[in-house]
Amino acid sequence: MEYQLTKLAAIDIGSNAVRCQISAVLFYNGRYRLKRIEYVRYPLRLGEDVFATGEIPPAKADKFVKFLHALKLLMEVHEVSHHLLCATSAMRTARNGAAIAERIRQELGLNVQIIDGQDEAAYINRVIEHLLEDNRHYLHVDVGGGSTEFNIYHDRHKVAAQSFEIGSIRRMQQEESGRTVEEMNGLWQRMEAWVRENARRYHVTRAIGTGGNIGKLYSMSAASPNKPITRRSIQALLERLGKLSMSERVNVAMLNPDRADVIVPAGHIYLSAMEWAGIHSMIVPDIGLKDGLLQALFEQYFDEISPSEHPSQLPVPDVENGPLV
């Protein structure tokens, strides 16, 4: 017997990978929940070209369109009611980003929204705030391929935010080439100054890390499920991975190639932020931009999705973690 569910889809077009999540809207005992039923990730690595040359090359643009076509068919098979596509640092940096978004609109009928760092942080905030405790002070760090977003939360409210154009792919490329070392150092110093000042001002005592690289480091650590990972554990993992060749990271550490080369540069951003803020452990919930997009879709189409009694509770993210302790 088929059980009908309303389904929503979010596509996060990042600098390292494109992610698509399809979630079902569940309603039981007066409460909504978004339940993941499909997840696809493809390491398109738009940022690898954009941060080196300033644009997305034709061959990769063709592959991009082809992959989004596949995701469109997947959404049709799932009978998705509403979807949202957002692109971040690589697409907004690329000289031809807007042109490729227009090509996707014309060929596939899909609208790609190219968002800035503030919008990206605002989407993630929609799900992070469900996990916070009252009267606590948090530093949230989200490292993508092209940028890093910082948010400060006090008593469940965001009180400060800043985006910096330093991410895992940018940092990896900057470490491999001396062309932009001075520029990177200046930006790095501004990032450090912002974290130190705001961590002190708002008396931050806890850290939240989101993004694929911190998620992988967390899964590789000895941290118990739903417990924080310590700064010492992150440091030890980065030192161990830093001594491995790419071949060893893939064949011994069992990392995917698109993760193996960026995990150490990304890890150092999380580690540095914790050091600057004087925080010794980090909570790593399994959430990200895609979850914020799904939350936004639900809120936008609530009147259409909800039953006639219109219960007041909005959905909570479908994650294992409870409140961030």
Summary of the structure (lengths in Angstrom):
residues: 325
radius of gyration: 19.7
end to end distance: 41.4
largest distance: 63.2
contacts: 1098
relative contact order: 0.16
helix: 48%
strand: 22%
